[in-house]
Amino acid sequence: MSLIKFNRRRPWFSQELEDLFNSENLLREDFLNRSVLRQPAMNVREDEEKYELELAVPGLTREDFQVTVEDGYLTIAVEKETTAESTEDYYTRKEFNFERFHRSVLLPDDAREDEISANYEDGLLRIGIFKKDPETVSRVKKVEVD
C-alpha cells in the first residue's frame, strides 16, 4: 500500500476562495500560483524496511516543525514568524515574514505508527516510517457477528 498525500483539515481551495472575495488579492499577478508556493514538494521513497519522506524546507529550525500522528494520518506543520527592525537617521524600516504550511499523508496499513523518526539537516526534513513485519499485517479483517 502506498502513502497518500492528503490535507484533511480544510479543502485545498479554501484560501483561494477567501482571496477571491478580497479584491486586493484578486488583482495580484501570483493569485493562482500561490498555492504551489504554500506547500513544499514531498518526495516519497520506499524500501523493504521503511517509507521515507523528504521535504525541502530551508531557513527553518527543528523547533519550527510539528510532526504528529493522529487517526492514521501523519501531519507535518510549520508556523514561523520573523521580524527585523532598523532605525537610521530619518527613517525606520521594519520587515516581517510569516511562513506557514501543512501537509498530511494517510499512513498505509503496514506502517508502525509508534516508530516514526524525523531529522532536519541542511534545509531537508527527512521522516522515516518503519514497516511492520509482513506476517503480522493482515489485509483481511474478520468481524464477528453477535
Secondary structure per residue as TSV (DSSP state, phi and psi in degrees):
chain	resnum	aa	ss	phi	psi
A	1	M	-	360.0	146.5
A	2	S	-	-101.0	159.6
A	3	L	-	-75.4	140.5
A	4	I	E	-118.5	123.3
A	5	K	E	-72.3	133.5
A	6	F	E	-159.1	139.8
A	7	N	-	-116.2	99.2
A	8	R	-	-90.0	-4.2
A	9	R	S	-81.1	-33.0
A	10	R	S	-160.5	155.2
A	11	P	-	-61.7	150.5
A	12	W	T	-62.8	-22.9
A	13	F	T	-100.0	2.2
A	14	S	H	-63.1	-40.5
A	15	Q	H	-66.7	-37.2
A	16	E	H	-66.4	-36.0
A	17	L	H	-67.2	-40.4
A	18	E	H	-61.0	-43.3
A	19	D	H	-67.1	-30.6
A	20	L	H	-61.5	-36.3
A	21	F	T	-86.1	-3.2
A	22	N	S	-101.2	103.5
A	23	S	H	-61.8	-27.5
A	24	E	H	-63.9	-43.7
A	25	N	H	-72.5	-30.8
A	26	L	H	-62.0	-32.9
A	27	L	T	-84.0	-6.8
A	28	R	S	-71.3	145.9
A	29	E	T	-66.3	-33.4
A	30	D	T	-96.6	19.5
A	31	F	T	-52.2	-51.7
A	32	L	T	-82.7	-18.6
A	33	N	T	-90.2	-7.8
A	34	R	H	-67.5	-29.6
A	35	S	H	-64.8	-27.6
A	36	V	H	-68.8	-37.9
A	37	L	H	-76.7	-21.6
A	38	R	H	-69.4	-30.1
A	39	Q	S	-122.4	131.1
A	40	P	-	-71.2	152.1
A	41	A	-	-66.5	149.8
A	42	M	E	-123.7	127.9
A	43	N	E	-98.3	137.6
A	44	V	E	-121.9	126.6
A	45	R	E	-125.1	143.8
A	46	E	E	-132.5	137.2
A	47	D	-	-132.4	-167.5
A	48	E	S	-67.8	-28.1
A	49	E	S	-98.3	-29.8
A	50	K	E	-159.7	167.6
A	51	Y	E	-101.5	146.3
A	52	E	E	-131.2	126.1
A	53	L	E	-102.6	140.2
A	54	E	E	-129.8	130.2
A	55	L	E	-127.2	129.0
A	56	A	E	-87.7	107.9
A	57	V	-	-137.5	75.0
A	58	P	T	-71.8	157.6
A	59	G	T	85.1	8.3
A	60	L	-	-112.4	172.6
A	61	T	-	-120.5	168.5
A	62	R	G	-58.3	-35.0
A	63	E	G	-70.2	-17.7
A	64	D	G	-74.8	-18.7
A	65	F	E	-92.4	142.0
A	66	Q	E	-123.6	108.3
A	67	V	E	-110.8	119.4
A	68	T	E	-131.7	156.6
A	69	V	E	-123.9	124.6
A	70	E	E	-150.7	128.1
A	71	D	T	53.3	38.6
A	72	G	T	82.5	9.1
A	73	Y	E	-116.6	136.6
A	74	L	E	-98.5	125.1
A	75	T	E	-120.6	132.1
A	76	I	E	-116.7	120.7
A	77	A	E	-132.7	146.7
A	78	V	E	-137.9	134.4
A	79	E	E	-137.6	118.9
A	80	K	E	-141.2	132.9
A	81	E	E	-125.0	130.1
A	82	T	E	-124.8	145.2
A	83	T	E	-136.5	136.9
A	84	A	E	-134.4	134.4
A	85	E	E	-135.1	138.2
A	86	S	E	-139.8	142.3
A	87	T	E	-126.4	122.8
A	88	E	E	-137.6	135.7
A	89	D	T	41.3	-101.8
A	90	Y	T	-108.8	12.2
A	91	Y	E	-141.1	157.0
A	92	T	E	-125.6	132.6
A	93	R	E	-119.5	128.4
A	94	K	E	-129.7	121.5
A	95	E	E	-119.4	142.0
A	96	F	E	-142.5	155.8
A	97	N	E	-142.3	138.0
A	98	F	E	-126.4	122.1
A	99	E	E	-120.3	132.9
A	100	R	E	-150.6	136.6
A	101	F	E	-152.0	166.3
A	102	H	E	-150.6	122.8
A	103	R	E	-129.5	139.0
A	104	S	E	-130.1	144.4
A	105	V	E	-130.6	141.8
A	106	L	E	-81.0	122.4
A	107	L	-	-76.8	140.5
A	108	P	-	-72.5	167.0
A	109	D	T	-62.2	-29.1
A	110	D	T	-89.8	10.2
A	111	A	E	-84.7	139.2
A	112	R	E	-89.9	103.4
A	113	E	E	-65.1	-24.6
A	114	D	E	-89.7	-2.5
A	115	E	E	-125.8	71.2
A	116	I	E	-121.0	130.8
A	117	S	E	-116.7	151.4
A	118	A	E	-136.6	139.3
A	119	N	E	-140.8	130.7
A	120	Y	E	-119.3	119.3
A	121	E	E	-152.0	133.6
A	122	D	T	53.8	40.1
A	123	G	T	79.4	8.9
A	124	L	E	-121.6	121.0
A	125	L	E	-95.2	122.3
A	126	R	E	-115.7	129.6
A	127	I	E	-122.5	124.7
A	128	G	E	-104.1	126.0
A	129	I	E	-116.8	107.0
A	130	F	E	-78.3	149.7
A	131	K	E	-94.8	153.5
A	132	K	-	-76.5	161.4
A	133	D	-	-63.1	131.0
A	134	P	T	-54.9	-30.2
A	135	E	T	-71.3	-25.7
A	136	T	T	-87.7	-12.3
A	137	V	-	-86.8	116.6
A	138	S	-	-102.6	120.4
A	139	R	S	-78.0	-25.9
A	140	V	S	-110.3	127.5
A	141	K	-	-112.7	122.6
A	142	K	-	-87.8	132.7
A	143	V	-	-108.6	123.6
A	144	E	-	-78.4	138.7
A	145	V	-	-100.0	125.6
A	146	D	-	-83.9	360.0
